[in-house]
C-alpha cells in the first residue's frame, strides 16, 4: 500500500510541489528516505520515530520506504517531517489514506509530537492555494498562512491533534487572523538642520526611485539623511506587501504572523560577505539585496566594503533580480531595491578642510575614491556632496519641512508619472528603459541641446546619459511639467559627483 501527501521544495520564491510517498513492504525492518534529501531530512526518521513513541505508537516491523518525488530535485529543510509522518500514519491505516491527499503539508516535529514553526510558511500557503490544495502548518504560524487567501487551513499544535481531526474525534478550527500592525513611526526630516541641497536630492530619489550616493566629512549628517528616506517613500501596495513578506518568510524573519507592511530598510555592516549581501550560502538563502526588495539598501562607509561584494551589485541594480548559482542549485530572488550609499571623501575624511586634512591629500582621496569602480558609480543616479553643517545652522530655531510635507509632494509626483506609464508595467522613472524614455520623457529642444553638450563635456556613457534623463523627468514630475526643460536637465546634471565624471 502506498500513501501520498504533498509538500514543497523552494527554488527562490518559486515553490515546487513535492509528493511524499510512503510504502510498507515485507522484509527486514528499516526506515529509508530517498529522493535527494539533505541531512536534515534524513534525520527526520528519528524525529518521526520519537513523535510516534510519545503518542503510544510504534513503527511497524516492516521495510518503510519514503520517496520524495520528483527524485531529481534537491530537498532541504525540516518542513518535510510532518508530511512524512502523516503519510506513514495513512500507510499504517491509523488515519484514512485519502484524508491527507488534498493537503499540502509543512512542519517540523518535536520529539514529543509537537509541531514546530518552519520558514517559508507564507509562500508555501500561496503555493497550496495555487495548486488548489488545503494547507497544514504549525499552530503558531496559522495566522501567517491565512494571508495567502487560502481558507482551507489546518493549524495544529501536535501530531496527535491532526490524528484526532482526521479520525473525526475533534475539529481543528480555522486559525485566527492576527491584528494588523500599527503604522511604523519613522524618523522625521525636520530633525535635520541645514543640508537643503541634500534634502532636495532625497525628495527626488523618493519621487523617482533613484539610487543615491552621499559624500561628505564625518558628522555631516549622511546617515541621518538616509535613515529618514523611508519617511518620504510611498506606502507599499497590497501586492508589494505580499511579495516582500514571502521573501522574509523564506528567510525566517516573519514574526507572530505579521506581514511586512513598511518598506524594508537594510543596513548591513561593511564587513558583510558577498553571500550575505547578494544571497547564497549552504542553502542559497536570500541576501540583503533581496531582503531590501521594494525598499532601501543603505551601505554606509561604501569604500570599506569588499570590492567583489560591491561589484556583485551591478547586475541586480540593472535587472531587479539576482541569480544565485551553486554546484547543486540555481535560484533567482527578486532584488528591486533602492541603493543609498554614504562615504567620506578620503580615508581621514577631512579632504578640503583646512587644518584637518592629512598630509597625503589629495592623493589619499584619489586612492580612496578609486575603490568604487566607474561601472558601479554609473548606476547611481544622484551623486551629491554633503558638506559639514555650520555651527550657526545647528543653533537656529526656525522650523524646517517635515517628512509629511515632503511625502505629499512625492505622492503627487508619483501620481503624475503613473498616468504616463499606465499599461507599461512600471510605476517609477528609475525603471524606465531607454526606449520608453524616448517615448515618454518629452524633452524640449533646449533640453536636448544642453544634454548633448554635457554628454560631450563629461563623456557620459549611454547609461549615464539615460540616467540624467530619468532624474530630469522626476524633477519635471515634481513641478507637474509634461515636458523636460533645460532647467530640469541642468538640475539633474548638478546631482552628478564632480570628482568622478561618469
N, C-alpha and C positions, 0 to 999 in steps of 0.2 A: 504494500500500500504506500502511495506517495501523497504527502500533503504539501500544499503550497500556500505561501503568503508572499506579500510584496514589501520591499523596502527600496531605498535609493542609494546610488553612488553619485557623488558630486564631482563634476568636472568644471571647476569655477563655480558660477551660479547655475549652470545647467545641471539638472537632476536627471539621471538615467534610472529607469525602472529596473530593479533587480528582483528576480524571483528566488525566493528561499525555499528550496525543495528538500524535504526530509523523507528518507526511505529506511524502513526497518527490515532487515533480512536475517535469515538464519546464519549461524556461524559463530566464530569466536567473538565475545563481547568487545566492542570497540566503538569509539566516537571519532569520526573522521570528518573534517571540513575541507572541501575542495572548492576551487574557483578563484584562484589568485588572491587569497585572503592574506592580510598582513598579520603581524604578530598579535596585535590587539584582538583581532577576530579569532585567531587560533586559540587564544586564551579564554574565549567566551565559553568553550565547553566546560571549563572548570566553574565558571560563574553560573552557568545553567545547571550543572550538577548540584552545586551547593544550594541554589534557589529552590530546586525541586525537593531537596532533602529538608529544607526549612518548612515546606508545605506538607511534609509527610509522604512525599512521593519518591520513588526510586526509579532509576533508569532501567529499562528492560534488558534482560540478558541476551541482547541481540547485537548485530552489527548495525550501528547507526551511521548513515551517510548523509551529510548535509552538503548540498550543491548550491552555490551562489551563481546563478545564470543571468546574463551570458558569462561564460567562464573565462573569456579573454579580456575582461575589464578588470583593472586593478581595484580592489576594495580596501578601504582604510577606515578605521574608527571603531568605536564601541557601540554605535547605534544599531548594529546588527543583532545584538544579544536578544532583544525582545522578539524579533521576527523568528529567530532560530528556536527560541523557547516555545512560542505559540505553534509553530509548525510541528515541533516534536510532540506537543500535547495533543494536537489533532491526529498525528500518526499513531499515538498511543490510545486514541479514541477516548480521551478524557474530555475533550470538547468536540462538538460536531465538526467534521472535516470541511464542510462548506461554509462555516460561520466566519472564518478568518480570511477567505479568499477575496472578498470585496473590500479589503482594507489595505492601506499602506502603513507600515509599522516602523516606528523609530523609538529607541530607548535602550539605556544601559541597565543591566541587572546588578543589584547588590547581592551579597551572599545570603541575606535574609529574605530575598524575594522582592525587595523594594525596587521600584523603577526610578532610576536617577536621570537628571537632566543631561542632554547632549547638545552639541552645537548643530546648527542647520535646521532647527525645527520649522522656522518660517518658510524658507524655500522648499522644505520637504512637504509642508502642508499645501503650498501653492502647487507643487507638482501633483500631489494627490487630487487636488481639485481639477487640474488639467487632465489627468488620467480618468476622471470620473470615478474616483475611489473614495471611501471613507478614510479616516486618519486616526491612528492610535499613537499616543505620545505620553510622556510623563505628566503626572498631575500638575506639577509646578509650572509646566510650560503650556498648559491648555489655553490660557488667555492669549499667549503669543500665537498659537496655531489658528486661533479664531480670526486674526487679522487677514487671513487669506481669503475669507469669504466662504470657506468650506463649513457647512453646517452639520456634517456627519462626522463628529469628532468624539473619540473616547479618550478621556484623560484619566489615567488610572495611577493610583499610588503604589500598587503592588501587583505582582503576577496573580496573587490569589483573588484580587478584585476582578481582574479580567476573566479568570476561570469561572467565578460565580456569575458574572454577567452573561457569558456565552452559554452557561448551563441553565440560565433563567432564574437563578436564585436571588439576584439583585440587579437593579438597573443603574448603570452609571449615568449621572446627569450631564447635560451639556456644560462645558466649562463656563465660568463666569467671566464676562469681559472685564478687563482692568480699566479703571477710570483714566481718562486722558491726562497726560502730564500738564502741569501748569506751564504757562508761557515762560520761556527761558529769559532771564534777565541778563541783558548784555551791558558791557561797559560802554559808556557814553562818550561821544566825540567832544562834548562840551568840557570834559575834564582836561583837554589838551590846550595849552596856551600857545598862541602863535602858530607857526607852521601852516599858514594858509595855503601855500602852494601845494604842500603835501596832502592837505585835506581835499583840495580840488582833484588831485590825482586819485585819491581814494574814491571820491564820488564818481569819477569817470570809470575807474576799474569796476565799481559795483554796477554801474549802469550798463556796461557792455560786456562784463565778464572777462576783463583783460588781465593778463599777468602783470605783476608789478615788482620792480626792484628798487629798494631804497638804499642809498649810500650816504653815510654821514659819520661824524665822530661819535665816540661813546657818549651816551646820555642825551642824545639829541631827540629821542622820542620815537625811534623807528619801531621798536617792539610795542610800544603803547599804541601807535597808529595801526599796526597790523592786528592787534587784539581787538580793536574797535571796528574793524571792517565788517564782521558778521552783523553788527547792529544796523548796517545800512544795506544789507542784501535782501532781496525779495524773499518772502516766505516760500517754503517748498510746496509744490503741488502734491496731491494725494499719490500720484504715480511715482513721483520722486521719493516720497517718504517710504513707500513700499520697496522701491529699488534699493535705496540706501540701507534700509533696515535688513534686507536679505543679506547684504554684504556683511553687516555687523553680526548677523545671526550665524553665518558661516564661520566668522572669527570668534564666536562665543562671547560677544560683547553686549548682547541684549540682556537687560536686567528686569526682572519682575513682570515680564510680558509687555513692557512698554516699547513702542516703536521710537525710532529716532525722528523726532518732529522738528528738529532745527538743523540748519546746515552745519555739517561737521567742520571742526577747526582742529587740524592735526599739526602738532609742532614737534617733530622728532628731534632728538639731540644730534649734534653734528658727528657724533661717534657711531651713528646708526650704520649698519652694514647694508650692502646692496640688496640682499633678500628681504631685509626688514623694510627697506624703502619701497621696492617695486613688487615684492611678493616672492614666494618661493619657499625654500627650506625643505625639510623632510616630507611634509605633506602638502606642499605648494599652497600655503595659506595666503590670503590677500595681504598685501603690504600697505604701507602708509598712504601711498597714492590712491589705492582703491578705497581705503577707509575714509579718504578725503573726497570721494566721489560726490559731485554736486555741491561741494563745499570748498574749503580753503586748505591748502598745504603751505604752512609757514616754515621756511627754512631760515633760521637765524644764524648769523655768522657763516654765510654761504661759502666763502672760500675754504673754511675749515672742514667741509665735508669731503669725503673721499672722492677723488676725481672720477673714478669709474662709476660711482653711485650717481654723481651729477649727470654724467653723460648718458646714463640709462634712462633719464627723464625725457630725453629729446623725442623719442618716438611717441610715448604716451601724450606728451604735450600737443603733438600734431593730430593723433588719431583718436584720442579719448578712450583708448583701451590699452591693456598691457597683456602680452602673451608670455607666460612663464613656461619655458621648455626645459624639461628634465629628461634623463635617460628613460624613465619609466612612465612619464606622464607629460601631457601638454595641455595647459588650461589657459583660459582667457578671462580676465576680470575687467569690468568697466573701470575707467580711471579718468573721467572728465572733471578734473579739478582745476581750481584757480590757484596758480602759483604766486605766492607772495614771499619775497626774499629780502633779507637785510644784510648789510655788510659794512665794515669800516673801509675807509679809502686806502688804508695801508695797515701793516701789522701793528704799529704803535697806535694807529687810529687818529692821529692828530695832524695829518698832512695839511699844510697851509695855515696852521695855527701857530702864530709867532710865539716862540718860547716853549712850545710843547713838542713840535715835531722832532723826530730822531735825526741823527747825523747822516743817515743814508738817504734821506729824502732828496729828490723824488724817485730815486732808483728803487727803493723798497716798495713804493706804491705800484710801480710798473710790474715788479715781480709778483706782488700780492694779487693784483687785479688779473694778471695773466693766468691765475689758477682757474678762472672762469672762462671757458672756451667761447670763441666767437659764435659758433653754431648754437650754443645754448642761449647766449645773450640775444641772438637774432630772433629767438622765440618769445622774448619778453617784450610786450608792447610798450609798457611805461617804465622808463628808467630815470629816476629822479635823484637829486641831491637833497639831503635833509640836513641843513646846517644847524649848528648849536643855537639854542634859544638864548636870547639876551636876557640878563637878569631883570631888566625893567619890564620885559614882557611877562615874566613869571609873577611879578607883583601887581599886575593890572587887575582891577576888579570888574571890568566890563564883561558882560555875558557873551559867550560865543555860541555859535549854532549848535543845537542839539542833534543827536542822531535821528530823531523823529523828523525834524525839518529836512534833513538831507535825504532820508529814506523816502519822503513824499516825492521829492524831485526824481529820485531814482526810479520809483514805481511809475511815475508819469512818463519818463523816458522809455522804460521797458514797454509800456503800453503803446507808445508812439511807434516803436520799432516792430511790435508784434504784428500789426496790420501789414507792414511791408513784407514780412516773412511768412505770412499766412499760407499754409499749404506747402512750404519749403522744407519742413521738418526741423527747423531750428527756431530759437527764440532769443538769441543773443548775437550781437555783432561779432564777437570773438569767434563764433563758429562758422561764419560765412566764408566760403572759399572764394578764390579769385574770380571765377565765372559769375557767381552770384553777386559779388561786389560790383562788377561791371554793369550788371542789370539794375541794381537797386541803389547804388551809392549816390548817383546823380551829382557828379562833380561839375562845378561851373568851369568856364574856360580859364578864368584867372586861377582857380584852384589847381587845374591840370598843369598850367604853366609853372606855378610855384613848386608843385610836387616834382615835376621833371627837373627843374633846376636843382632842387635839394637832392634828388637821386644822383645827379651827376657830381655834385659837390661832395657829398658824403659817401659816394659809392655804395648806395643801398643795394642789397640783394633783392631778388624778386620777392622773397618772403618779407623782408623789411619794408619794401615798397607797399605791399598789400596791408601790412600791419599798420602803417601810417594811415592808410585809407580807413581801416576799421576803427582806429581811435578817433579820427576826424568825423566819421559817421556817428559815433557815440556822442561826441561833443555837439554835433548838429542836432541829435535827438534831444539832448538836454535843453536846447534852445527852441525845440519844436520846429526845426527848419527842414523842409523837404529836400533842399539842396545842400551840398557841402561846398562852402565858400573858401576863398583863400584865407580868411580869418581862422576857420576851423582847421585848415591844414597847418597854418603857422603855429597854432597852439599845440597840435599833435606833434609837430616837429620839436617843440620846446621840451617835450617829455622824452627825449632820447638822450641817453647819458653822453655828455660832451667828451668824456675821457675815452670812450670806446666808440668809434664811429662805425656802426654796422647797420 
